């Protein structure tokens, strides 16, 4: 059964979505078969499984990103990515 989730998440870590954070986000997204898109503008979303695309968002601390999950494991993917961002990508700050 396929499901779609649309949500907004705020980048809370001090360094924003820098290279290491982008790699962690892309790696987490890559664990799931569902489509995961994100971006500043809900009309212009990029593939959240692409490190380079994520880095081009230049999302600093406090940036709101729109996320769209679509597929049978969308709920689990949403939960994991939401937790990763809330945990500041497991960084000190």
Secondary structure, DSSP 8 states (H G I E B T S, - for coil): --EEEEEEEE--STT-S-HHHHHHHHHHHHT-SSEEEEESSTTS-EETT-HHHHHHT---TT-EEEEEEEETTHHHHHHHHHHHHHTGGG---
